[in-house]
Amino acid sequence: MSMVRQPLAPFFVALIFFVTTDLCYATEVVNPDGTDAFVPVQPFSAVLVEYNRHNEETKRRTRLVLSRRGMRSESLSPQPGEPGLVLIQNYQTGQEWLANPGMHIFSELSEGRPVGEHDIAVDNQEYSIGILLNRPCIGMTAKKQSTRAIGGTELSVWRCTDSRGQAHLQHYSTLLGVVIRQETGDGQISELREIALTDDSPGNYEPSSLWREVSLGEFVNGAPMLPDYDD
């Protein structure tokens, strides 16, 4: 007798929206090498932490692995033991997948998905996302405030001002070649923590062979599980 898995909880549905929008803000930004994705100087892993300085108890965390091959991001649940969803982006093949490692399933996202509607602006606001981009202050007036040498690299702090006069502080690392921290005027902070250089394993940017592929509809609403057979 077959068993049917229950649909994903609202928590997971919200995470799907998060990983397919918030982590794709760079898809309209062309990098110096002509690509249109987050591309660091060298492979690294980190935890992206997002919060407001006026309410530091509420934080959103995402575990990242990033290289020229692609990006792997896992939304970390505030509830211990609750599996997070994984977004896998393979820059070389142009493929993207959503995966639920806890349920051993994944779904490929189609090229025509409407992520671009959210990439640059929401409610016609000017583009101001800086975290993980390959240079500071994209689309804004830039002024370098300070520079600190770290070995043969440097960490610089930039003041970015948009067309409405709103300021954003961005910290840029030449070691990684990306913005590692941004703070907006209203206190919203996005920063990379637990940064570590990693090996550039191709396996980070494709679904596991142990997972089962399902349609996106099945991924969100619940897919039938394989039946159990008695000997």
C-alpha positions as CSV (number, residue, x, y, z in Angstrom):
1,M,0.0,0.0,0.0
2,S,1.4,3.4,-1.0
3,M,1.8,6.3,1.3
4,V,1.2,9.9,0.4
5,R,3.5,12.6,1.8
6,Q,1.7,15.6,3.2
7,P,2.1,19.0,1.5
8,L,4.9,21.2,2.6
9,A,4.1,23.4,5.5
10,P,3.7,27.2,5.0
11,F,7.2,27.6,6.5
12,F,8.7,25.7,3.6
13,V,6.6,27.5,1.0
14,A,7.9,30.8,2.4
15,L,11.5,29.5,2.1
16,I,10.9,28.7,-1.5
17,F,10.0,32.3,-2.2
18,F,13.0,33.4,-0.3
19,V,15.6,31.3,-2.1
20,T,14.1,32.0,-5.5
21,T,14.0,35.8,-5.0
22,D,16.2,37.1,-2.3
23,L,19.2,35.0,-3.3
24,C,18.8,35.9,-7.0
25,Y,19.2,39.6,-6.8
26,A,22.3,39.6,-8.9
27,T,20.8,38.0,-11.9
28,E,20.4,41.4,-13.6
29,V,23.9,42.6,-12.7
30,V,26.6,41.9,-15.2
31,N,29.9,41.1,-13.6
32,P,33.3,42.1,-15.1
33,D,33.8,38.7,-16.8
34,G,30.4,38.9,-18.6
35,T,28.5,36.5,-16.4
36,D,25.2,37.4,-14.7
37,A,25.6,35.7,-11.3
38,F,27.4,35.9,-8.0
39,V,31.0,35.0,-8.9
40,P,33.7,35.2,-6.2
41,V,37.5,35.4,-6.8
42,Q,37.9,32.0,-5.1
43,P,35.6,29.4,-3.7
44,F,34.3,29.9,-0.1
45,S,31.6,29.0,2.3
46,A,29.8,31.2,4.8
47,V,26.6,31.8,6.7
48,L,24.6,34.8,5.5
49,V,22.9,36.5,8.5
50,E,20.1,39.0,7.9
51,Y,18.6,41.1,10.7
52,N,17.8,44.6,11.9
53,R,20.1,46.3,14.4
54,H,17.0,47.4,16.3
55,N,15.7,43.9,16.7
56,E,18.7,41.5,16.7
57,E,16.7,38.6,18.1
58,T,15.0,38.0,14.8
59,K,17.6,36.8,12.3
60,R,17.4,34.9,9.1
61,R,20.4,32.6,8.3
62,T,21.4,31.0,5.0
63,R,24.4,28.6,4.6
64,L,26.2,29.3,1.3
65,V,28.9,27.7,-0.8
66,L,30.0,29.8,-3.7
67,S,32.5,29.6,-6.6
68,R,32.8,30.2,-10.3
69,R,31.0,26.9,-10.8
70,G,27.9,28.1,-9.0
71,M,26.1,28.7,-5.7
72,R,24.5,26.4,-3.2
73,S,22.4,28.0,-0.5
74,E,20.5,26.3,2.4
75,S,17.9,28.2,4.4
76,L,18.6,27.4,8.1
77,S,15.5,27.0,10.2
78,P,15.3,28.7,13.6
79,Q,13.8,25.4,14.8
80,P,16.4,22.8,15.7
81,G,16.2,19.7,13.6
82,E,13.9,21.1,11.0
83,P,15.4,20.6,7.5
84,G,16.1,23.6,5.4
85,L,15.5,24.0,1.7
86,V,18.4,24.1,-0.7
87,L,18.7,26.2,-3.8
88,I,21.4,24.9,-6.2
89,Q,22.6,27.1,-9.1
90,N,25.0,25.7,-11.7
91,Y,26.6,28.6,-13.6
92,Q,28.2,26.3,-16.2
93,T,25.0,24.5,-17.3
94,G,22.6,27.3,-16.5
95,Q,20.5,24.9,-14.4
96,E,18.8,25.6,-11.0
97,W,17.2,23.2,-8.6
98,L,15.3,23.3,-5.4
99,A,16.0,20.4,-3.1
100,N,14.7,19.1,0.2
101,P,17.5,16.9,1.6
102,G,15.4,15.7,4.5
103,M,12.9,14.2,2.1
104,H,15.5,13.2,-0.5
105,I,13.7,15.1,-3.4
106,F,14.6,17.9,-5.8
107,S,12.9,19.8,-8.6
108,E,14.5,21.7,-11.5
109,L,13.4,25.3,-12.0
110,S,12.5,26.2,-15.5
111,E,14.3,28.9,-17.4
112,G,11.1,30.9,-17.8
113,R,10.3,31.3,-14.1
114,P,9.4,34.9,-13.2
115,V,12.3,35.5,-10.7
116,G,13.5,38.5,-12.7
117,E,10.4,40.4,-11.6
118,H,11.9,40.7,-8.1
119,D,15.5,41.0,-9.0
120,I,16.1,44.7,-9.2
121,A,13.3,46.4,-7.4
122,V,10.2,45.9,-5.3
123,D,7.4,48.5,-5.7
124,N,9.6,50.4,-8.1
125,Q,12.3,51.1,-5.5
126,E,15.8,51.6,-6.8
127,Y,18.2,48.6,-6.8
128,S,20.3,48.7,-3.6
129,I,21.2,45.1,-2.7
130,G,25.0,44.8,-2.2
131,I,25.7,41.6,-0.3
132,L,27.7,39.1,-2.5
133,L,28.0,41.4,-5.5
134,N,31.4,41.8,-7.2
135,R,31.9,45.5,-6.5
136,P,30.4,47.9,-4.0
137,C,27.7,50.5,-4.6
138,I,26.3,49.2,-7.8
139,G,23.8,51.7,-9.1
140,M,24.7,54.3,-6.4
141,T,27.2,57.0,-5.8
142,A,30.3,55.5,-4.1
143,K,32.7,56.9,-1.6
144,K,35.4,54.8,0.1
145,Q,35.5,55.6,3.8
146,S,38.3,53.3,5.0
147,T,40.7,50.5,4.0
148,R,42.3,47.8,6.1
149,A,45.1,45.5,4.9
150,I,44.6,41.8,5.6
151,G,47.7,39.9,4.4
152,G,48.0,40.6,0.7
153,T,44.3,41.7,0.5
154,E,42.2,44.5,1.8
155,L,38.8,45.1,3.4
156,S,37.3,48.4,2.5
157,V,34.2,50.2,3.7
158,W,32.1,52.2,1.3
159,R,29.4,54.7,1.7
160,C,26.8,54.2,-1.0
161,T,24.2,56.9,-1.7
162,D,21.1,56.3,-3.9
163,S,19.2,58.8,-6.0
164,R,16.9,59.6,-3.0
165,G,19.9,60.4,-0.7
166,Q,19.6,57.3,1.3
167,A,22.9,55.9,2.5
168,H,24.1,52.3,2.7
169,L,27.4,51.1,4.2
170,Q,29.1,48.2,2.3
171,H,32.2,46.2,3.3
172,Y,34.1,44.8,0.3
173,S,36.7,42.0,0.5
174,T,39.4,41.8,-2.3
175,L,40.2,38.3,-0.9
176,L,36.8,37.0,-1.9
177,G,36.0,39.6,-4.5
178,V,32.5,40.3,-3.1
179,V,30.6,42.6,-0.7
180,I,30.6,40.8,2.6
181,R,28.4,43.2,4.6
182,Q,25.8,45.8,4.0
183,E,23.9,48.1,6.4
184,T,21.1,50.3,5.2
185,G,19.9,53.5,6.7
186,D,17.0,51.9,8.5
187,G,19.4,49.4,10.3
188,Q,18.8,46.4,8.1
189,I,22.0,44.3,8.1
190,S,23.2,41.5,5.8
191,E,26.6,40.0,6.6
192,L,28.6,37.0,5.9
193,R,29.9,35.0,9.0
194,E,31.9,31.9,9.4
195,I,33.7,32.6,6.2
196,A,36.1,29.8,5.1
197,L,37.9,29.0,1.8
198,T,36.8,25.7,0.3
199,D,37.7,23.2,-2.4
200,D,35.8,23.8,-5.6
201,S,33.9,20.5,-5.7
202,P,31.5,20.1,-8.7
203,G,29.2,18.0,-6.5
204,N,28.2,21.2,-4.6
205,Y,26.4,22.4,-7.7
206,E,24.2,19.5,-8.7
207,P,21.5,17.4,-6.9
208,S,22.7,14.3,-5.1
209,S,22.3,11.0,-7.0
210,L,20.5,9.7,-3.9
211,W,17.6,12.2,-4.3
212,R,14.5,11.7,-6.4
213,E,13.4,14.2,-8.9
214,V,9.8,15.5,-8.8
215,S,7.8,18.3,-10.4
216,L,7.8,21.7,-8.8
217,G,4.1,21.3,-8.1
218,E,4.8,18.0,-6.3
219,F,7.7,19.6,-4.5
220,V,5.5,22.3,-3.0
221,N,2.2,20.5,-2.6
222,G,3.5,17.1,-1.7
223,A,4.6,14.1,-3.8
224,P,3.4,10.6,-3.5
225,M,6.0,8.3,-1.9
226,L,7.1,5.1,-3.5
227,P,5.1,2.1,-2.2
228,D,6.5,-0.4,0.3
229,Y,6.6,-4.0,-0.8
230,D,6.4,-7.1,1.3
231,D,8.6,-10.1,0.5
